[in-house]
């Protein structure tokens, strides 16, 4: 089983963020035990939706954080490859670095496409 940076880190960040939100909500209730959990979820529910709304709010938060983190990590890799291209690194060296990155095949293909597009632009500029 391969662990990809662009898929694993967003899941971890979203889990930590969601847990932190729930923990802060439950700490501020002033209750103990099951009443604490019930009250915390009820406080998170929007528009008086209660516990169900709190669960939906936590789920929506997790999905939003997951997608935002995934987007930011992919942008980081794209900027890194763009920097290598602008520095004039060799295409073969960049491709080998892309293959060595522990990232998903989807992001690898996007990065390879970026390198190939850059090479085509250089050919047309000549």
Secondary structure per residue as TSV (DSSP state, phi and psi in degrees):
chain	resnum	aa	ss	phi	psi
A	1	X	-	360.0	124.4
A	2	X	-	-90.0	142.7
A	3	X	-	-109.5	120.0
A	4	X	-	-104.8	135.1
A	5	X	H	-60.1	-44.3
A	6	X	H	-74.2	-6.4
A	7	X	H	-112.2	-34.5
A	8	X	H	-79.3	-47.9
A	9	X	H	-59.2	-45.0
A	10	X	H	-58.8	-37.4
A	11	X	H	-65.5	-42.2
A	12	X	H	-65.8	-45.1
A	13	X	H	-63.1	-42.2
A	14	X	H	-67.4	-36.9
A	15	X	H	-65.8	-42.7
A	16	X	H	-65.7	-43.1
A	17	X	H	-63.8	-45.5
A	18	X	H	-64.5	-43.7
A	19	X	H	-62.8	-40.7
A	20	X	H	-62.6	-41.8
A	21	X	H	-61.7	-46.6
A	22	X	H	-65.6	-41.8
A	23	X	H	-63.8	-43.3
A	24	X	H	-64.1	-39.3
A	25	X	H	-66.0	-39.7
A	26	X	H	-74.4	-31.7
A	27	X	H	-66.3	-36.6
A	28	X	T	-80.3	-3.3
A	29	X	T	-74.4	-31.9
A	30	X	-	80.8	7.1
A	31	X	-	-101.9	173.6
A	32	X	-	-131.5	156.0
A	33	X	T	68.5	-142.1
A	34	X	H	-66.7	-31.3
A	35	X	H	-63.7	-33.0
A	36	X	H	-63.9	-46.6
A	37	X	H	-63.8	-46.1
A	38	X	H	-59.8	-46.8
A	39	X	H	-65.9	-40.0
A	40	X	H	-63.5	-46.3
A	41	X	H	-66.0	-37.9
A	42	X	H	-63.3	-38.0
A	43	X	H	-67.7	-31.2
A	44	X	H	-78.2	-22.2
A	45	X	S	-67.3	132.0
A	46	X	G	-86.7	148.7
A	47	X	G	55.8	42.5
A	48	X	G	58.4	40.4
A	49	X	-	-92.0	-6.3
A	50	X	H	72.7	-148.3
A	51	X	H	-62.5	-40.4
A	52	X	H	-61.0	-41.8
A	53	X	H	-64.9	-35.2
A	54	X	H	-65.0	-40.5
A	55	X	H	-65.4	-43.1
A	56	X	H	-63.6	-40.5
A	57	X	H	-62.0	-44.8
A	58	X	H	-64.6	-39.9
A	59	X	H	-63.9	-44.7
A	60	X	H	-63.7	-39.4
A	61	X	H	-61.9	-44.5
A	62	X	H	-61.6	-44.1
A	63	X	H	-65.5	-42.0
A	64	X	H	-64.2	-44.9
A	65	X	H	-65.7	-40.0
A	66	X	H	-60.0	-49.8
A	67	X	H	-67.4	-39.7
A	68	X	H	-65.4	-42.1
A	69	X	H	-67.6	-40.5
A	70	X	H	-61.2	-41.9
A	71	X	H	-63.4	-44.6
A	72	X	H	-65.6	-38.6
A	73	X	H	-67.2	-41.3
A	74	X	H	-65.0	-38.2
A	75	X	H	-64.1	-35.9
A	76	X	H	-62.5	-45.2
A	77	X	H	-67.5	-39.5
A	78	X	H	-63.2	-43.2
A	79	X	H	-64.6	-37.0
A	80	X	H	-63.8	-45.5
A	81	X	H	-67.1	-39.3
A	82	X	H	-61.8	-39.7
A	83	X	H	-63.8	-42.5
A	84	X	H	-61.3	-40.5
A	85	X	H	-66.0	-42.8
A	86	X	H	-70.5	-26.2
A	87	X	T	-77.0	-9.7
A	88	X	T	86.4	22.3
A	89	X	-	-64.4	154.8
A	90	X	-	-68.2	141.6
A	91	X	H	-60.0	-41.7
A	92	X	H	-65.7	-39.5
A	93	X	H	-64.1	-42.6
A	94	X	H	-64.7	-43.3
A	95	X	H	-62.7	-39.0
A	96	X	H	-68.4	-35.9
A	97	X	H	-66.0	-40.4
A	98	X	H	-61.4	-42.8
A	99	X	H	-65.3	-28.4
A	100	X	H	-81.9	-18.6
A	101	X	S	-63.0	137.0
A	102	X	-	-84.0	67.1
A	103	X	-	-125.2	167.5
A	104	X	-	-69.1	159.6
A	105	X	H	-63.2	-32.7
A	106	X	H	-61.6	-48.1
A	107	X	H	-68.9	-36.1
A	108	X	H	-61.3	-42.4
A	109	X	H	-66.9	-35.9
A	110	X	H	-64.9	-38.7
A	111	X	H	-70.0	-40.4
A	112	X	H	-62.3	-40.2
A	113	X	H	-61.7	-39.1
A	114	X	H	-61.8	-43.0
A	115	X	H	-65.4	-44.9
A	116	X	H	-64.6	-39.2
A	117	X	H	-63.5	-40.9
A	118	X	H	-62.9	-40.8
A	119	X	H	-66.4	-38.6
A	120	X	H	-64.8	-39.8
A	121	X	H	-62.7	-37.8
A	122	X	H	-67.3	-36.9
A	123	X	H	-66.8	-40.7
A	124	X	H	-72.1	-25.8
A	125	X	H	-74.0	-21.9
A	126	X	-	-75.8	360.0
